[in-house]
C-alpha cells in the first residue's frame, strides 16, 4: 500500500508495486496464485486483514465504519386473524458486513430492480413464533433444577416482559420475512453474483446476462423507515471503480477501471502492470455483459465474455474526505521497508501437509468438516494431519519445516515432545542398554580390576543411545520411500507425496518396515501402514522382531515366531531372507541403503489401503483450499 503512494527514490518511469507481501499477509501461498480467486473473496480477505491489523491502534474500527453495511430481517405473521397477531413482529440483526452481494443478476435489468427483488417478502411455513418465550421458560426450569435461583428469577422476569409487551408469540404460524437496510457505508462494495450452479455440467457457470449499473446510485428509498440518521450523509453515490472479468467460471482474467478523483474525472484501466486512460463508455457500458456468451455458449465465446463482477461506489457527501490523499502519510518504519525492492518477503509461502508420528485426524482447522465415513477412512492412516506454510520452501531445510510444525502444535495446545526411550524401543532394550547378567557381573568382579571396570562402565555409557530427534519420511502408499534428516534440503522431497515425521535415534539404524503378502504368481503385494524401526549395532534379529511385534501389534491366532522377514530393494532389484534369529545385525548403513525390511503376513484389511492414502492426499489438498495458515512475519507492511 505504501509503495503505491510513495514516489520512486530515483527519477524515471514508475514500476508496478510488488504485491508479494500483501498476498502473503492474507495467508495465501504459491498454489493460490495458480488458482483463480473470486474478487468477492479477495475484498473480504483484504478488509478482514486490514481490520485485524488495525486493532488496538488509533484507527481501530475504521474499516468497519468506512465499508460495512447493516441490515435486519423482520418477521411478521402472514394473514393475521387478530389485531394482536397483526402487531406481532420479530427482528434479527444481521452483523455488519461487506460487500453488498446482489443476486438475481440474470432476472433483473439493474441494481435497483435487483435490490427490490431481494427485499421482497418471503413467506415461510411452520415457523414457531413463540420460540423465544419457550426457550426462556425451558432455561428457567433448568436453572431451578440446578438450584440457580437468581438465574431462574432473571429468566422469569424476561419471560414476563415478553408477555407484557405482547411478544409471547402465537405458536407455529405462517410468517412473512423481509430484509430491511438500516445503514449504507461511505464506501459501498457491490458484488454482482454472476455464478450459478449448472446441474448438467455439475460445476458453477458464469452468468453473463446484461446487467446495467448507473454512474450515480440513490439508495434512500431502500432504507427502512425507522433507520437511524446516518452522520455520514444520505446514501447517494457515484461510481468510483468497476472490476470486470473476462472468461468463464474456471478460467479468466480480471481488470479494474478506476476513477481516482471525484465524480466526472477521467477513467483509468488497470490491467496487471499496464495502466491506460480509457473512456467512460469502455469503463461502464462495455462491462454490462449480455453478448450472448453465457451458459450453454461455446468455450471460445465464453472466453471473450466480459462483464462487471464488482462495483465500488463512494457516497457523495464523503467524497472530498474519502478521496483526499493530501493527508496520507506512511509511518517511517513502514516507508523504509516499502522502498526496498521486495521487502523481506520476496516469495509467497508454500502450504505443506505433514503427519505427526502419532494420533489421527486433524490438528489444524477444526472448522474443516469431513463426512463421517471419510473421517473414519482417513483415521486408518497413522498421524495427526497438520497444515503449515513456509515462506521459502525451495531453500528451506527439514529443520525449518519441523520448527514450523512444532510452533503450530504449541499454538494448538499439543506440544510435539519425544516419547520416553523405553516406549521408543517398545520395551526391547538395545545391547548397550541391556543390564548385565549375574554371570557377567561375577566375571567382572573376578577378572577385571577397578580401573578397567570404570572404563568398561564409561564405554557402556558412551554407547547409550543419544537424544531422540525427528526425521522426515516420505510415503509411497504402503512404503517409506525416503528418509530426510533435519539438515537435509526440503526440496529433496517429491511434490505430491505424503510426508510424516518420525522419532529416530542417532545411535540406531533407521529401517523402514513394510508389510506384504506373496501373490500366487510370486510377486509382492504391500499393505498396511509403514513404520520406521530402530535397529542397534550388534542387536539380535530376534530382539528386532520382538520390537516390531510390539509396534504393529499381533493379531488373534498369530504367532510372531512364524513371521518371515527379508530385506528388499526395488532400486537394486535385490532381496535376501532373514532366517537366523540369533544373528547379530551389524551396523552397515551403507550396505542397507535403499533396502527396506519386509514382513510377510496376510492382509486382514485393518490397515489403510491404497485408496485410503489417496483419500488422505485429496483431503489434505481440500484442507489447504479451505483453510489459510497466517504467516507470522513481523516485517510485512500490515503487521508493521
Backbone torsions as a table, in degrees:
resi	resn	phi	psi	omega
1	UNK	NA	-41.4	-179.5
2	UNK	-66.5	-40.1	-179.0
3	UNK	-63.0	-31.5	179.5
4	UNK	-67.7	-25.2	-175.1
5	UNK	-101.4	-22.5	-177.1
6	UNK	-84.1	140.5	173.5
7	UNK	-72.2	149.8	178.8
8	UNK	-63.9	147.4	-178.5
9	UNK	-63.7	-24.8	179.3
10	UNK	-122.3	145.8	179.9
11	UNK	-63.8	152.3	-179.6
12	UNK	137.3	178.5	-178.9
13	UNK	-65.2	143.0	-179.6
14	UNK	-81.0	143.1	177.1
15	UNK	-102.9	154.2	179.5
16	UNK	-58.3	140.0	178.2
17	UNK	-73.6	134.0	178.7
18	UNK	-68.4	134.7	179.1
19	UNK	-101.8	10.8	-174.2
20	UNK	-59.5	-48.7	-178.5
21	UNK	-65.2	-38.1	179.3
22	UNK	-63.0	-46.3	-179.7
23	UNK	-65.4	-39.5	178.9
24	UNK	-62.7	-34.0	-179.1
25	UNK	-68.1	-20.1	175.6
26	UNK	-74.2	-14.2	-171.7
27	UNK	86.8	11.1	178.4
28	UNK	-83.9	155.6	-177.3
29	UNK	-129.0	-170.5	-176.8
30	UNK	-61.7	-35.7	179.0
31	UNK	-63.1	-35.5	-178.6
32	UNK	-67.2	-29.4	179.7
33	UNK	-70.8	-18.1	177.6
34	UNK	-94.4	-1.1	-179.8
35	UNK	-110.9	133.4	178.8
36	UNK	-66.9	121.1	-178.9
37	UNK	-96.5	137.4	177.5
38	UNK	-72.6	136.8	-176.4
39	UNK	-64.8	-31.7	176.4
40	UNK	-64.1	-39.2	177.3
41	UNK	-66.4	-39.8	179.2
42	UNK	-59.8	-46.3	-179.6
43	UNK	-61.5	-44.0	-179.9
44	UNK	-62.2	-46.5	-179.5
45	UNK	-64.3	-43.8	-179.1
46	UNK	-60.8	-50.4	-177.2
47	UNK	-69.7	-37.5	176.4
48	UNK	-62.1	-41.3	-179.9
49	UNK	-65.5	-43.3	177.4
50	UNK	-62.2	-44.2	-179.4
51	UNK	-60.7	-42.3	-179.4
52	UNK	-67.1	-42.0	-177.8
53	UNK	-67.9	-24.7	-175.7
54	UNK	-92.2	-3.7	179.3
55	UNK	-61.6	137.1	179.2
56	UNK	83.4	-4.2	178.9
57	UNK	-96.7	179.1	-179.8
58	UNK	-70.7	-14.3	179.4
59	UNK	-112.5	24.2	178.2
60	UNK	-60.6	132.8	-179.7
61	UNK	85.6	-0.6	-177.3
62	UNK	-68.6	-34.7	178.8
63	UNK	-63.2	-44.0	177.8
64	UNK	-61.3	-43.1	-178.4
65	UNK	-63.8	-39.7	-174.4
66	UNK	-79.2	-34.7	-167.4
67	UNK	-118.0	-15.2	-170.9
68	UNK	-88.9	143.1	173.1
69	UNK	-114.2	156.6	-179.2
70	UNK	-130.8	144.8	178.5
71	UNK	-147.7	165.7	178.1
72	UNK	-130.1	156.5	173.3
73	UNK	-110.1	124.1	-176.3
74	UNK	-110.6	130.4	178.0
75	UNK	-110.1	135.0	173.5
76	UNK	-136.7	155.1	-179.1
77	UNK	-73.8	130.4	179.3
78	UNK	-77.8	126.9	-179.8
79	UNK	52.8	65.2	-179.3
80	UNK	-66.0	145.2	-179.4
81	UNK	-98.4	-0.3	178.1
82	UNK	-150.0	165.4	179.7
83	UNK	-65.3	-38.1	179.6
84	UNK	-62.5	-41.8	177.8
85	UNK	-66.6	-34.7	178.9
86	UNK	-68.2	-27.8	179.7
87	UNK	-84.0	-12.8	-177.8
88	UNK	-69.9	133.8	177.4
89	UNK	-153.7	149.7	179.6
90	UNK	-139.9	134.2	-179.6
91	UNK	-119.0	142.3	177.1
92	UNK	-127.1	120.7	-179.9
93	UNK	-74.0	133.2	172.2
94	UNK	-92.0	126.3	-176.8
95	UNK	-55.0	149.3	177.1
96	UNK	-55.5	134.2	-173.8
97	UNK	-152.2	171.1	173.1
98	UNK	-150.2	156.0	-10.7
99	UNK	-82.6	-178.7	171.8
100	UNK	-82.9	108.9	-178.7
101	UNK	-88.2	121.2	-178.2
102	UNK	-102.2	118.8	177.4
103	UNK	-94.9	-174.5	176.4
104	UNK	61.7	32.8	179.2
105	UNK	-63.8	-35.8	-177.3
106	UNK	-73.9	-34.4	-174.8
107	UNK	-87.3	-23.8	-172.4
108	UNK	-109.0	160.7	-177.8
109	UNK	-91.2	-24.0	-177.5
110	UNK	-161.8	-176.6	-173.9
111	UNK	-63.5	-46.5	-176.3
112	UNK	-59.9	-45.6	179.7
113	UNK	-65.5	-39.1	-179.8
114	UNK	-65.9	-40.0	178.1
115	UNK	-65.7	-39.9	176.6
116	UNK	-59.4	-40.5	179.8
117	UNK	-67.8	-38.0	177.8
118	UNK	-65.6	-27.6	-177.3
119	UNK	-92.9	2.8	178.3
120	UNK	-64.8	154.2	-179.9
121	UNK	-69.5	133.8	175.5
122	UNK	-110.4	124.8	-180.0
123	UNK	-91.1	126.3	-177.4
124	UNK	-119.3	129.3	-179.7
125	UNK	-88.4	157.1	170.9
126	UNK	52.7	50.2	177.8
127	UNK	-100.9	128.6	-179.1
128	UNK	-81.4	102.4	-179.4
129	UNK	-74.5	-11.9	-179.4
130	UNK	-102.5	17.6	-174.1
131	UNK	-62.2	-41.3	179.9
132	UNK	-64.2	-43.1	-179.9
133	UNK	-65.2	-44.1	-179.5
134	UNK	-65.1	-40.2	-179.7
135	UNK	-63.8	-41.3	178.6
136	UNK	-63.8	-39.7	179.6
137	UNK	-65.0	-43.4	-179.9
138	UNK	-66.3	-42.0	-178.8
139	UNK	-67.0	-36.7	177.4
140	UNK	-65.4	-39.8	179.0
141	UNK	-64.7	-41.4	178.4
142	UNK	-64.1	-39.6	179.7
143	UNK	-63.7	-38.9	178.6
144	UNK	-66.4	-38.9	178.8
145	UNK	-63.2	-33.8	179.7
146	UNK	-86.0	-0.4	179.8
147	UNK	78.2	18.8	179.7
148	UNK	-92.8	78.3	-172.6
149	UNK	-63.6	-43.5	-177.6
150	UNK	-63.1	-43.7	179.5
151	UNK	-64.7	-41.7	179.4
152	UNK	-62.9	-40.9	-180.0
153	UNK	-64.6	-39.6	179.3
154	UNK	-64.9	-43.3	179.6
155	UNK	-65.6	-38.8	177.4
156	UNK	-64.0	-36.9	176.6
157	UNK	-62.7	-41.2	177.6
158	UNK	-65.7	-36.0	179.6
159	UNK	-67.9	-41.0	178.8
160	UNK	-65.6	-34.6	178.1
161	UNK	-62.7	-40.7	176.7
162	UNK	-61.8	-39.4	178.6
163	UNK	-63.7	-47.0	-177.3
164	UNK	-64.9	-33.5	-178.9
165	UNK	-88.4	5.2	179.5
166	UNK	70.0	25.1	-178.1
167	UNK	-109.1	18.8	179.1
168	UNK	-62.7	-33.9	-179.7
169	UNK	99.0	173.2	-175.4
170	UNK	-131.6	36.9	178.0
171	UNK	69.7	-153.1	-177.7
172	UNK	-77.6	123.7	-178.2
173	UNK	-139.3	170.1	170.5
174	UNK	-92.0	126.3	-173.9
175	UNK	-119.6	165.8	172.7
176	UNK	-112.6	131.4	179.1
177	UNK	-121.7	134.1	177.6
178	UNK	-137.6	153.9	177.6
179	UNK	-98.3	133.3	179.7
180	UNK	-123.0	129.3	176.9
181	UNK	-84.5	131.7	-179.1
182	UNK	-106.2	-25.3	-178.0
183	UNK	-160.0	137.5	173.2
184	UNK	-113.0	140.8	-172.2
185	UNK	-82.4	168.6	174.8
186	UNK	-60.8	-37.0	176.7
187	UNK	-119.3	117.8	-173.7
188	UNK	-108.8	115.1	171.5
189	UNK	-87.9	126.7	178.5
190	UNK	-115.6	113.9	-179.6
191	UNK	-98.0	113.0	179.6
192	UNK	-83.5	117.7	-176.0
193	UNK	-78.9	93.1	-176.2
194	UNK	-104.1	20.8	176.7
195	UNK	-117.4	138.2	177.0
196	UNK	-143.4	142.9	-178.6
197	UNK	-73.9	130.8	177.6
198	UNK	-101.6	110.0	-177.6
199	UNK	-66.4	-22.3	-179.1
200	UNK	-74.3	-48.0	-178.4
201	UNK	-89.0	-16.8	177.4
202	UNK	73.8	21.4	179.7
203	UNK	-139.2	160.4	173.9
204	UNK	-66.5	141.5	178.9
205	UNK	-121.8	147.6	-179.6
206	UNK	-78.1	136.1	173.9
207	UNK	-98.0	110.1	-178.1
208	UNK	-105.4	25.0	179.5
209	UNK	-61.9	153.9	178.8
210	UNK	-67.3	127.6	179.3
211	UNK	-142.6	113.6	-173.5
212	UNK	-89.4	151.6	174.9
213	UNK	-142.3	138.9	-175.2
214	UNK	-88.9	158.2	175.7
215	UNK	-76.3	-16.9	171.7
216	UNK	-125.1	143.8	-175.3
217	UNK	-139.3	122.2	178.9
218	UNK	-112.1	113.4	-177.7
219	UNK	-107.4	18.3	-178.5
220	UNK	-58.7	-41.5	-178.0
221	UNK	-70.1	-13.7	-179.0
222	UNK	-88.1	-10.4	178.8
223	UNK	-74.7	146.3	175.2
224	UNK	-64.9	151.5	-177.8
225	UNK	-61.6	-32.3	-178.5
226	UNK	-100.5	20.7	178.5
227	UNK	-64.8	137.8	-179.6
228	UNK	-66.7	156.9	178.5
229	UNK	-66.8	134.0	-177.4
230	UNK	-95.2	117.5	180.0
231	UNK	-64.1	-19.3	-179.9
232	UNK	-82.3	-4.8	176.3
233	UNK	108.3	177.9	-178.4
234	UNK	-66.8	150.3	-178.5
235	UNK	-80.8	62.6	172.4
236	UNK	-110.8	129.7	-168.3
237	UNK	-126.7	159.9	165.8
238	UNK	-122.9	151.5	-175.5
239	UNK	-75.3	126.0	-178.5
240	UNK	-105.4	-40.0	-174.9
241	UNK	-144.8	150.5	174.7
242	UNK	-132.3	121.0	175.4
243	UNK	-104.4	115.3	-174.4
244	UNK	-110.4	152.1	-177.6
245	UNK	-125.8	132.1	173.1
246	UNK	-115.9	142.2	-176.1
247	UNK	117.4	-158.6	178.3
248	UNK	-122.6	-168.7	-170.7
249	UNK	-67.3	-24.6	-176.3
250	UNK	-98.6	-28.7	-177.3
251	UNK	-139.0	138.1	178.3
252	UNK	178.3	-170.8	-175.5
253	UNK	-146.5	137.2	178.0
254	UNK	-102.9	141.4	168.2
255	UNK	-131.9	155.5	-179.5
256	UNK	-121.5	136.5	173.8
257	UNK	-111.5	122.7	-172.2
258	UNK	-129.2	139.2	172.4
259	UNK	-111.2	91.7	-168.5
260	UNK	-62.6	-34.3	-178.7
261	UNK	-91.0	-162.5	-176.5
262	UNK	-78.1	-173.6	-176.7
263	UNK	-53.5	147.6	176.7
264	UNK	71.3	14.3	175.9
265	UNK	-92.5	179.0	-176.2
266	UNK	-72.6	152.7	174.5
267	UNK	-98.5	145.3	175.8
268	UNK	-127.5	142.6	179.3
269	UNK	-103.4	125.7	178.2
270	UNK	-108.2	106.8	-178.0
271	UNK	-119.6	92.1	-172.4
272	UNK	55.6	-118.3	-177.2
273	UNK	-90.7	4.1	-176.9
274	UNK	-106.8	127.2	177.9
275	UNK	-119.4	130.5	-179.0
276	UNK	-142.1	153.0	177.7
277	UNK	-82.5	134.4	-178.5
278	UNK	-132.4	169.3	179.7
279	UNK	-82.2	161.7	175.2
280	UNK	-63.6	-31.8	178.0
281	UNK	-61.4	-46.1	179.8
282	UNK	-67.3	-36.3	-176.6
283	UNK	-74.1	-31.8	-172.5
284	UNK	-110.8	-75.1	-171.5
285	UNK	-61.7	-31.9	-178.8
286	UNK	-69.7	-10.8	-178.8
287	UNK	-109.8	17.6	175.5
288	UNK	-69.9	-26.2	-175.0
289	UNK	83.8	-167.5	175.1
290	UNK	86.1	32.2	178.9
291	UNK	-95.6	18.1	178.5
292	UNK	79.7	20.2	-177.3
293	UNK	-117.2	45.8	179.5
294	UNK	-99.1	-143.8	-179.2
295	UNK	-58.7	136.9	176.4
296	UNK	87.6	-8.7	179.7
297	UNK	-77.9	166.7	178.6
298	UNK	-67.8	153.3	179.0
299	UNK	-57.4	-34.6	-178.2
300	UNK	-69.8	-39.4	177.5
301	UNK	-66.5	-37.5	-179.3
302	UNK	-67.1	-34.0	179.1
303	UNK	-66.5	-29.2	178.8
304	UNK	-83.3	-12.9	-175.2
305	UNK	-65.6	129.0	177.6
306	UNK	-130.3	132.0	-179.9
307	UNK	-156.8	155.7	-178.3
308	UNK	-71.1	135.2	176.0
309	UNK	-107.9	-34.4	-176.4
310	UNK	-138.3	137.0	176.8
311	UNK	-121.5	144.4	176.5
312	UNK	-122.3	119.4	178.4
313	UNK	-111.4	143.7	177.3
314	UNK	-114.7	131.9	179.5
315	UNK	-66.1	130.0	-174.8
316	UNK	-59.5	-39.1	-177.4
317	UNK	-67.9	-17.0	-178.2
318	UNK	-107.6	-3.4	-169.8
319	UNK	-57.4	-45.6	-176.1
320	UNK	-61.8	-31.9	179.9
321	UNK	-83.5	-45.9	-175.8
322	UNK	-65.0	-39.0	-175.5
323	UNK	-95.4	6.9	179.5
324	UNK	-80.1	113.8	-179.0
325	UNK	-101.0	-2.0	-175.2
326	UNK	-66.9	-28.7	-177.3
327	UNK	-94.6	-0.2	-178.5
328	UNK	-76.2	126.6	179.2
329	UNK	-143.7	122.0	-179.7
330	UNK	-74.5	145.3	173.8
331	UNK	-59.4	144.3	-172.8
332	UNK	-61.3	-40.2	-178.5
333	UNK	-68.9	-31.6	176.0
334	UNK	-71.9	-39.9	-179.2
335	UNK	-61.8	-44.2	179.3
336	UNK	-59.8	-42.1	-180.0
337	UNK	-69.1	-38.8	-175.3
338	UNK	-68.5	-31.5	-176.2
339	UNK	-79.2	-5.1	170.7
340	UNK	-70.6	163.2	-177.2
341	UNK	-58.0	-49.1	-176.7
342	UNK	-134.5	1.8	-173.8
343	UNK	71.0	-157.8	-178.6
344	UNK	-91.2	-9.7	177.8
345	UNK	-109.8	101.0	-177.7
346	UNK	-101.1	-12.5	180.0
347	UNK	-134.6	150.1	177.2
348	UNK	-77.0	149.6	-179.5
349	UNK	-69.9	159.1	176.7
350	UNK	-113.5	130.5	178.4
351	UNK	-84.5	134.5	178.9
352	UNK	-132.0	139.9	174.9
353	UNK	-103.4	125.2	-176.6
354	UNK	-127.3	141.9	177.1
355	UNK	-99.2	138.1	176.0
356	UNK	-78.4	166.4	-178.7
357	UNK	-63.1	-28.4	-174.9
358	UNK	-136.8	171.7	177.0
359	UNK	87.4	-179.2	176.1
360	UNK	-145.2	164.7	175.0
361	UNK	88.4	-157.4	-174.7
362	UNK	-105.9	135.8	171.8
363	UNK	-93.5	-42.9	-178.7
364	UNK	-107.8	137.3	174.9
365	UNK	94.8	56.0	179.9
366	UNK	-64.6	-19.7	179.6
367	UNK	-77.6	-10.3	179.0
368	UNK	-84.4	103.9	-175.6
369	UNK	-94.5	131.2	176.3
370	UNK	-110.6	147.1	173.3
371	UNK	-56.7	147.2	-175.6
372	UNK	-57.4	-42.5	-178.0
373	UNK	-63.7	-41.8	179.0
374	UNK	-66.2	-40.0	-179.9
375	UNK	-62.4	-39.0	178.6
376	UNK	-65.3	-38.7	179.0
377	UNK	-65.7	-44.6	-178.7
378	UNK	-67.3	-24.5	-179.6
379	UNK	-66.9	-12.2	179.0
380	UNK	-74.0	-21.2	-179.1
381	UNK	-90.5	127.6	-175.6
382	UNK	-70.3	139.5	174.0
383	UNK	108.4	127.4	173.0
384	UNK	-66.3	143.7	-178.1
385	UNK	-91.9	130.4	-178.1
386	UNK	-124.8	134.0	176.5
387	UNK	-104.9	122.5	179.4
388	UNK	-130.0	164.6	176.8
389	UNK	-128.2	139.1	175.1
390	UNK	-117.9	133.0	-176.7
391	UNK	-64.8	-40.2	-178.7
392	UNK	-135.1	78.8	-176.6
393	UNK	-66.5	-25.8	-177.2
394	UNK	-64.1	-37.8	-179.0
395	UNK	-104.6	2.6	-177.7
396	UNK	-76.3	155.5	174.8
397	UNK	-101.7	170.5	175.8
398	UNK	-61.3	-34.1	177.9
399	UNK	-61.0	-38.6	177.1
400	UNK	-61.0	-42.6	178.9
401	UNK	-65.8	-44.3	-179.5
402	UNK	-61.9	-42.0	179.3
403	UNK	-61.6	-40.4	179.1
404	UNK	-67.7	-40.2	177.9
405	UNK	-62.7	-44.1	179.4
406	UNK	-61.6	-38.6	178.7
407	UNK	-64.1	-45.1	179.9
408	UNK	-64.5	-40.0	178.3
409	UNK	-61.5	-44.2	179.1
410	UNK	-63.7	-38.9	178.5
411	UNK	-63.5	-26.4	-179.5
412	UNK	-100.1	12.8	175.1
413	UNK	73.4	20.9	179.4
414	UNK	-131.7	81.3	-178.2
415	UNK	-62.6	140.0	-179.4
416	UNK	-90.1	93.9	-176.3
417	UNK	-113.1	146.6	-178.7
418	UNK	-69.3	151.9	177.1
419	UNK	-75.0	166.4	172.0
420	UNK	-62.9	148.8	-175.7
421	UNK	-62.0	-36.7	179.4
422	UNK	-63.4	-33.6	176.2
423	UNK	-73.9	-34.6	-179.1
424	UNK	-62.6	-41.9	179.7
425	UNK	-91.9	4.9	176.9
426	UNK	54.7	42.9	173.8
427	UNK	76.8	-0.6	178.7
428	UNK	-104.0	96.3	-173.7
429	UNK	-69.8	141.4	175.6
430	UNK	-69.3	166.2	-176.5
431	UNK	-53.4	-41.7	-178.0
432	UNK	-68.4	-20.3	-178.7
433	UNK	-96.1	-14.3	-174.9
434	UNK	-69.7	131.4	179.6
435	UNK	-67.9	146.2	-179.6
436	UNK	-67.1	148.5	176.9
437	UNK	-75.9	162.6	177.3
438	UNK	-55.4	-39.6	179.3
439	UNK	-62.4	-40.3	179.8
440	UNK	-66.0	-38.3	178.9
441	UNK	-63.7	-43.3	179.6
442	UNK	-65.1	-39.0	-179.3
443	UNK	-64.2	-39.8	179.0
444	UNK	-64.9	-39.0	-178.6
445	UNK	-67.1	-35.3	-175.2
446	UNK	-81.9	-42.3	-167.2
447	UNK	-105.8	-11.1	-174.5
448	UNK	-116.0	129.4	177.6
449	UNK	-76.3	175.3	-173.0
450	UNK	-62.7	-41.8	-178.7
451	UNK	-63.7	-42.6	178.9
452	UNK	-66.2	-34.8	179.0
453	UNK	-64.5	-41.4	177.8
454	UNK	-63.8	-41.6	179.9
455	UNK	-64.8	-40.0	179.4
456	UNK	-65.5	-39.9	179.4
457	UNK	-64.0	-41.6	178.4
458	UNK	-64.8	-37.6	179.4
459	UNK	-65.0	-40.2	178.6
460	UNK	-65.0	-39.1	-179.9
461	UNK	-65.3	-39.1	179.1
462	UNK	-63.0	-31.7	-177.5
463	UNK	-84.1	-3.1	179.8
464	UNK	-64.3	146.4	179.8
465	UNK	-60.7	146.5	178.4
466	UNK	-78.6	-172.7	-179.8
467	UNK	-66.6	144.0	179.1
468	UNK	-73.3	141.5	177.1
469	UNK	-137.6	171.6	-177.3
470	UNK	-96.2	147.7	168.6
471	UNK	-131.8	166.2	-177.3
472	UNK	-111.1	125.6	177.2
473	UNK	-108.9	145.6	176.2
474	UNK	-109.6	126.4	-174.4
475	UNK	-99.7	134.2	169.3
476	UNK	-114.2	82.3	-173.5
477	UNK	56.5	-111.0	-172.7
478	UNK	-86.4	4.1	-176.2
479	UNK	-122.3	150.0	168.7
480	UNK	-87.7	111.3	-171.6
481	UNK	-85.4	-28.3	-175.2
482	UNK	-156.4	147.6	175.1
483	UNK	-123.7	124.2	-179.4
484	UNK	-116.2	135.2	176.5
485	UNK	-84.5	169.0	-176.1
486	UNK	-59.6	-35.6	-177.0
487	UNK	-82.8	-6.9	-178.1
488	UNK	-72.7	147.5	175.7
489	UNK	-66.7	137.0	-179.2
490	UNK	-67.4	-23.3	-178.2
491	UNK	-66.4	-12.7	177.3
492	UNK	-68.7	-22.8	178.9
493	UNK	-70.7	144.2	-178.8
494	UNK	-83.8	130.4	179.4
495	UNK	-61.8	141.2	178.9
496	UNK	86.2	-6.6	178.8
497	UNK	-89.1	153.6	177.9
498	UNK	-77.4	137.0	-179.3
499	UNK	-115.2	135.8	178.8
500	UNK	-138.5	134.1	174.8
501	UNK	-81.5	141.6	177.3
502	UNK	-135.0	146.0	173.4
503	UNK	-78.7	139.2	179.2
504	UNK	-142.4	166.0	-177.7
505	UNK	-120.6	127.5	-179.1
506	UNK	-61.5	-21.0	-179.0
507	UNK	-92.5	16.1	-177.4
508	UNK	-137.9	153.2	169.7
509	UNK	-73.7	142.0	176.4
510	UNK	-100.0	107.1	-173.0
511	UNK	-109.9	116.8	175.3
512	UNK	-68.8	134.8	177.8
513	UNK	-115.8	129.1	177.3
514	UNK	-125.0	135.7	176.2
515	UNK	-90.3	141.8	-177.2
516	UNK	-150.6	165.8	171.4
517	UNK	-131.5	151.0	-178.5
518	UNK	-90.0	125.6	-179.6
519	UNK	-77.0	160.5	178.2
520	UNK	-57.6	-25.9	-179.9
521	UNK	-84.6	0.8	179.1
522	UNK	90.7	5.7	178.1
523	UNK	-86.9	-177.5	-178.2
524	UNK	-115.5	130.1	175.3
525	UNK	-118.3	110.9	-177.0
526	UNK	-82.7	153.4	178.6
527	UNK	-156.8	173.3	176.5
528	UNK	76.8	-176.2	-178.1
529	UNK	-101.9	123.9	-177.3
530	UNK	-69.6	152.0	179.1
531	UNK	-132.6	163.8	178.2
532	UNK	-109.2	118.3	-174.6
533	UNK	-100.0	129.0	171.7
534	UNK	-81.1	129.2	178.4
535	UNK	-126.9	126.6	-174.0
536	UNK	-101.8	152.1	-178.2
537	UNK	-60.2	129.8	179.0
538	UNK	80.6	3.4	-178.5
539	UNK	-74.4	140.9	179.4
540	UNK	-74.2	145.0	179.4
541	UNK	-59.1	-35.6	179.5
542	UNK	-62.8	-37.7	178.4
543	UNK	-66.3	-39.0	178.6
544	UNK	-64.6	-40.0	177.8
545	UNK	-62.5	-38.8	177.8
546	UNK	-63.6	-40.5	178.9
547	UNK	-64.1	-41.9	-179.8
548	UNK	-62.7	-41.9	-179.3
549	UNK	-60.9	-38.6	179.9
550	UNK	-74.4	-28.8	-179.1
551	UNK	-74.4	-46.2	-173.1
552	UNK	-100.8	-11.0	178.0
553	UNK	86.7	153.1	-179.8
554	UNK	-113.4	130.5	-178.8
555	UNK	-78.6	162.2	177.0
556	UNK	-59.6	132.2	178.0
557	UNK	77.9	8.6	-178.0
558	UNK	-106.0	138.5	179.1
559	UNK	-116.7	114.0	-179.9
560	UNK	-57.1	-22.6	178.5
561	UNK	-63.1	-24.0	-178.2
562	UNK	-90.3	-4.1	-179.4
563	UNK	-65.7	143.5	176.5
564	UNK	-112.1	132.4	-179.6
565	UNK	-120.7	148.4	171.8
566	UNK	-154.0	152.0	176.0
567	UNK	-84.4	140.2	-175.5
568	UNK	-144.2	138.6	176.5
569	UNK	-135.4	115.9	177.0
570	UNK	-68.0	-37.8	-176.2
571	UNK	-64.4	-44.3	-177.7
572	UNK	-90.2	-7.1	-177.4
573	UNK	54.7	45.9	-178.9
574	UNK	-129.4	154.1	172.9
575	UNK	-157.1	147.3	173.2
576	UNK	-149.3	144.5	-170.8
577	UNK	-84.5	146.2	173.3
578	UNK	-98.3	113.2	-173.2
579	UNK	-115.1	-35.9	-172.2
580	UNK	-98.9	110.2	-178.8
581	UNK	-65.6	-21.0	-179.9
582	UNK	-88.4	2.6	-179.8
583	UNK	-72.9	135.4	177.0
584	UNK	-82.8	132.1	176.4
585	UNK	-88.4	103.8	-176.5
586	UNK	-81.8	138.6	-179.2
587	UNK	-59.7	115.1	175.6
588	UNK	-153.2	74.0	-176.4
589	UNK	-62.0	-35.5	-177.3
590	UNK	-67.1	-39.9	179.9
591	UNK	-63.7	-39.1	-175.3
592	UNK	-93.4	4.8	-179.9
593	UNK	-61.6	128.2	-178.6
594	UNK	88.8	-7.2	178.5
595	UNK	-95.3	149.8	171.3
596	UNK	-122.6	154.6	177.0
597	UNK	-91.8	123.4	-177.1
598	UNK	-104.2	132.8	175.2
599	UNK	-108.7	118.0	-179.5
600	UNK	-87.1	109.8	176.0
601	UNK	-152.8	154.0	-177.3
602	UNK	-72.0	147.8	178.5
603	UNK	-81.5	125.1	177.7
604	UNK	-105.8	13.5	177.7
605	UNK	64.4	12.8	178.9
606	UNK	-81.2	-24.5	-179.7
607	UNK	-92.9	177.8	-179.3
608	UNK	-70.6	145.3	175.6
609	UNK	-95.5	176.6	176.8
610	UNK	-59.2	-41.7	-179.8
611	UNK	-64.3	-29.1	176.7
612	UNK	-66.4	-42.7	177.8
613	UNK	-64.2	-39.7	177.9
614	UNK	-63.8	-42.8	178.9
615	UNK	-62.3	-36.9	178.0
616	UNK	-63.5	-42.1	178.9
617	UNK	-64.3	-40.5	179.2
618	UNK	-67.4	-40.8	178.5
619	UNK	-65.1	-36.2	177.9
620	UNK	-63.9	-40.9	178.1
621	UNK	-64.9	-40.3	178.8
622	UNK	-65.4	-37.6	178.7
623	UNK	-62.9	-40.7	179.3
624	UNK	-64.7	-34.4	179.0
625	UNK	-70.0	-35.1	-172.5
626	UNK	-90.0	-21.6	-174.6
627	UNK	-127.9	144.2	178.6
628	UNK	-119.5	131.3	177.0
629	UNK	-99.7	116.0	-175.5
630	UNK	-70.0	137.9	178.9
631	UNK	-84.8	124.5	177.7
632	UNK	-84.5	86.3	-177.9
633	UNK	-122.0	107.2	-174.5
634	UNK	-67.3	-13.1	-176.2
635	UNK	-93.9	-3.2	179.8
636	UNK	-70.1	145.6	-176.3
637	UNK	-56.0	-37.6	-176.3
638	UNK	-69.0	-45.8	-179.6
639	UNK	-70.7	-28.4	176.8
640	UNK	-67.7	NA	NA
